[in-house]
Amino acid sequence: MPSSEHNLLFAIDKLYEAALEPSRWEDALDAVSQATGGIGAVLVPIAHPEKTISSASLLDANAAYTREWSAFDTRSKSDFARGLRKTIVTDGDILTQADMARDPFYQEFLRSFDLEYFAAYLSTPAPGSIVSLSVQQALGKGPFEREQLDILAKIGPHAARALALSARIGPREVEVQSDLVALVNRLDCGAIVVSRRGEVVALNANAEALQGDGFTVKRPSGAWASCRSEFQCSSVQDLAQRGLDLAAAISVAIILLRLGG
């Protein structure tokens, strides 16, 4: 399989993973960026740019964008972005080279992060909601080429479906997690709910009380930290590892902890 096709399929797969597990959107956008040959990718809700999600390579730029520069984003405020007259939009659809040369968003914001051109796939994952899947080009590399735009056009519909799916799953997921936390809190032993990524989803008061007696839970990531003694570490970590192995096979695992085994 050609590398470009492999990267395309990998990006599509990552988008649907993110639909089911929102913490994976950053990874999905990294994959989109790699497939299209950009330096990074972002998801921009046109009406709510402060909720923009970015790939890891654009985290600093995205923080500055959501903090102050979204109000000056000529691209998201254009008629093309708001009117959906085209599915794929590039800088050339919005501004001339002369406009870009004097636009503060291009000259002050983008250049400060070594960014320049972009290409975006516009979609409506929910009624009245326009979202831009935007890939960014490194400063000096020039506009995106036709082949890259064709790849974005193939990825875009999958991103739109993944966003729509995520919007439908989100409320139900919150409800399930709430029920799970309530269940864990009713148990009379220490209980920890661990996701397939090894992250602590829920921790009841009895488990909190056991910390320092064989294990600790590192916050905020929820990764396991080292234990106080070799004997305690061995028994508790063995139990924890069995829980993590189970969590890798299903969505979550509940690890039960009780003093004295």
C-alpha positions in Angstrom: 0.0 0.0 0.0 1.4 3.4 -0.9 2.5 5.6 2.0 -0.1 8.3 1.1 -3.0 5.8 1.1 -1.8 4.3 4.4 -1.7 7.8 6.0 -5.1 8.6 4.6 -6.7 5.4 6.0 -4.8 5.9 9.3 -6.2 9.4 9.7 -9.8 8.3 9.0 -9.4 5.5 11.6 -8.1 8.0 14.2 -11.1 10.3 13.5 -13.6 7.6 14.4 -11.6 6.7 17.4 -11.8 10.3 18.6 -15.6 10.3 18.0 -15.8 7.5 20.6 -13.1 8.8 22.9 -12.8 12.7 22.8 -9.4 12.7 24.5 -8.0 11.3 21.2 -8.9 14.3 19.0 -5.3 15.6 19.3 -3.9 12.3 17.9 -6.5 12.3 15.2 -5.6 15.8 14.1 -1.9 14.8 14.1 -2.8 12.0 11.7 -4.8 14.4 9.5 -1.8 16.8 9.3 0.5 13.9 8.4 -1.8 12.6 5.7 -2.2 16.1 4.0 1.4 17.1 4.4 0.8 20.0 6.7 2.5 21.1 9.8 -0.6 20.8 12.0 -4.4 20.7 11.9 -7.2 22.3 13.9 -10.9 21.9 14.3 -12.6 25.3 14.5 -16.3 25.7 15.4 -16.9 28.9 13.4 -19.4 30.3 15.9 -17.3 29.4 18.9 -13.6 29.7 18.0 -12.7 29.6 21.7 -13.5 25.8 21.5 -10.9 25.1 18.8 -9.0 21.8 19.1 -5.5 21.4 17.7 -2.9 18.8 17.0 0.0 18.6 19.4 2.3 20.6 17.0 -0.1 23.6 17.2 -0.9 23.7 20.9 1.0 26.9 21.6 -0.5 28.6 18.5 -3.9 27.4 19.4 -3.6 28.7 23.0 -2.7 32.2 21.6 -5.5 31.9 19.0 -8.2 31.1 21.5 -6.9 33.6 24.0 -6.8 36.7 21.7 -6.4 36.1 18.0 -9.7 34.4 17.1 -11.4 37.8 17.0 -9.0 38.8 14.2 -9.2 35.6 12.1 -10.0 36.9 8.6 -10.4 33.3 7.4 -13.1 32.1 9.8 -15.0 35.4 9.4 -15.1 35.3 5.6 -18.3 34.8 3.6 -16.9 31.4 2.4 -16.6 30.1 6.0 -20.0 31.4 7.1 -21.9 30.7 3.9 -20.5 27.3 2.9 -20.3 28.2 -0.7 -17.4 25.8 -1.1 -16.5 22.7 0.8 -12.7 23.2 0.5 -11.5 26.8 1.2 -7.9 28.1 0.8 -6.3 31.5 1.4 -6.7 32.4 -2.3 -10.5 32.1 -2.0 -10.5 34.8 0.7 -7.7 37.2 0.2 -5.2 38.4 -2.4 -1.5 38.3 -1.8 -1.6 42.1 -1.2 -4.3 41.6 1.5 -2.3 38.9 3.2 0.8 41.1 3.2 -1.0 43.8 5.3 -3.3 41.6 7.4 -2.3 41.5 11.1 -3.6 37.9 11.5 -1.1 36.7 8.8 1.8 39.0 9.6 1.7 39.1 13.4 0.0 35.9 14.5 0.7 33.3 11.9 4.3 34.3 11.3 5.1 34.4 15.0 4.4 30.6 15.0 6.1 29.9 11.6 2.7 29.4 9.9 1.4 30.8 6.6 -1.1 29.2 4.3 -4.0 27.0 5.2 -6.7 24.8 3.6 -10.0 23.9 5.3 -12.8 21.5 4.8 -16.1 23.1 5.9 -19.0 21.0 7.2 -22.2 21.1 9.2 -22.0 18.2 11.7 -25.1 19.5 13.4 -27.9 21.9 12.2 -26.7 25.5 12.4 -23.2 24.5 13.3 -20.3 25.1 10.9 -17.0 23.5 11.7 -13.7 24.0 9.8 -11.2 21.1 9.6 -8.1 23.2 8.8 -4.6 22.1 8.0 -1.8 24.6 8.3 1.3 25.0 6.1 4.8 25.9 7.4 6.1 29.4 6.7 7.8 29.5 3.3 6.4 26.3 1.9 3.8 28.0 -0.2 0.1 27.1 -0.7 -1.2 23.6 -0.5 -1.0 21.7 -3.8 -4.0 20.1 -5.6 -3.0 16.6 -4.5 -3.0 17.7 -0.8 -6.4 19.4 -1.3 -7.8 16.2 -2.8 -6.6 14.2 0.3 -8.3 16.8 2.6 -11.5 16.4 0.5 -11.4 12.7 1.2 -10.8 13.1 4.9 -13.3 15.9 5.4 -16.5 13.9 5.2 -15.2 11.4 7.7 -14.3 14.2 10.1 -17.8 15.6 9.8 -19.4 12.2 10.5 -17.0 11.7 13.5 -18.0 15.0 14.9 -21.7 14.3 14.5 -21.2 10.9 16.1 -19.3 12.4 19.0 -22.1 15.0 19.5 -24.7 12.1 19.8 -22.5 10.0 22.1 -21.4 12.8 24.4 -24.5 13.2 26.6 -24.9 9.4 26.9 -21.3 9.0 27.9 -21.7 11.6 30.7 -24.7 9.7 31.9 -22.9 6.4 31.9 -19.9 7.8 33.7 -22.2 9.4 36.3 -23.8 6.0 37.0 -20.4 4.3 37.2 -19.1 6.8 39.7 -22.3 6.4 41.8 -21.8 2.6 41.7 -18.1 2.8 42.8 -19.0 5.2 45.6 -21.4 2.6 47.1 -18.8 -0.2 47.3 -17.5 -0.9 50.8 -13.9 -1.6 49.6 -11.4 0.6 47.7 -12.3 0.8 44.0 -10.6 2.4 41.1 -12.1 2.6 37.6 -9.3 2.6 34.9 -9.7 3.3 31.2 -8.0 1.3 28.5 -5.3 4.1 28.4 -4.5 3.5 32.0 -6.2 6.7 33.1 -8.2 6.8 36.4 -11.9 7.5 35.6 -13.2 7.2 39.1 -11.8 6.7 42.6 -13.9 6.2 45.7 -13.2 7.4 49.2 -12.0 4.0 50.4 -9.4 3.8 47.7 -8.3 7.4 48.6 -7.8 6.2 52.2 -5.6 3.3 51.0 -3.1 5.6 49.3 0.3 5.3 50.9 -0.5 1.8 52.0 0.8 0.2 48.8 0.0 2.5 46.0 -0.5 6.1 45.0 -2.5 7.7 42.2 -0.7 10.5 40.4 -2.9 13.4 39.4 -4.0 14.8 37.0 -3.0 12.1 34.5 -4.0 9.2 36.8 -0.9 7.1 36.0 0.4 4.8 38.7 3.2 6.0 40.8 5.8 4.0 42.7 4.8 2.3 46.0 6.3 2.7 49.4 7.9 -0.7 49.8 8.9 -3.6 47.6 6.5 -6.1 49.2 3.5 -3.8 49.0 4.4 -2.6 45.6 4.6 -6.2 44.2 1.1 -7.2 45.4 -0.7 -4.0 44.6 0.9 -3.5 41.2 0.2 -7.1 40.2 -3.5 -6.4 40.9 -3.3 -3.1 39.1 -1.7 -4.6 36.1 -4.4 -7.3 35.8 -6.9 -4.4 35.8 -5.0 -2.5 33.2 -4.8 -5.7 31.0 -8.5 -6.0 31.3 -9.1 -2.4 30.5 -7.0 -2.7 27.3 -9.5 -5.4 26.1 -12.7 -3.5 27.1 -13.5 0.2 27.7 -12.9 0.3 31.4 -11.9 -2.0 34.3 -12.8 -1.7 38.0 -9.9 -2.5 40.3 -10.9 -3.5 43.8 -8.4 -2.9 46.7 -8.7 -4.2 50.2 -6.1 -4.1 53.0 -4.8 -7.6 53.9 -5.5 -9.0 50.4 
